[in-house]
Amino acid sequence: MDRPVNGVQASKLGPVWWRKSRRSGPSGNCVEAAELPSGDVAVRNSRYPDGPALVFTRAEWIAFVGGAADGDFTSLVSG
């Protein structure tokens, strides 16, 4: 199977296990991520489970999660 492109309909990614962020809530901050059979990681808005998904390579996902853990993106959420 070819690598899915960003914006692919999440339901077309096949049967995957979507993990919902514990920080997701009723205020619209609804994020889920799933590991694809290829090792890529897809992210979607859990309010629109059939909507578009962003797809990251494993290396991209590791870099993002590591940067978030290190606080690299804190300035994007602080006023």
C-alpha positions, 0 to 999 in steps of 0.5 A: 500500500502506498503511504497515505497522504495528509488530508486522507479520510480517516476511515480510509486508513483501515482498522487502527486503534485511535488513542484519545488524548487525556486532555481532550474534552468538551471544549473542542480540543479533541485529538486522537492518534493512531499507529498505522500498519506501516509505522506511520502515525495518523492524527485526527479530530475525534469530533470528526472521526471520518474527517481528514487525518494528518499522517506523519512518518515515524521519525517525524512523530518521534521528533514532534513528541520529543520536542513537545516533551522538551517544551519546544512548543510551549511558546505556541500555547502561552499568551 
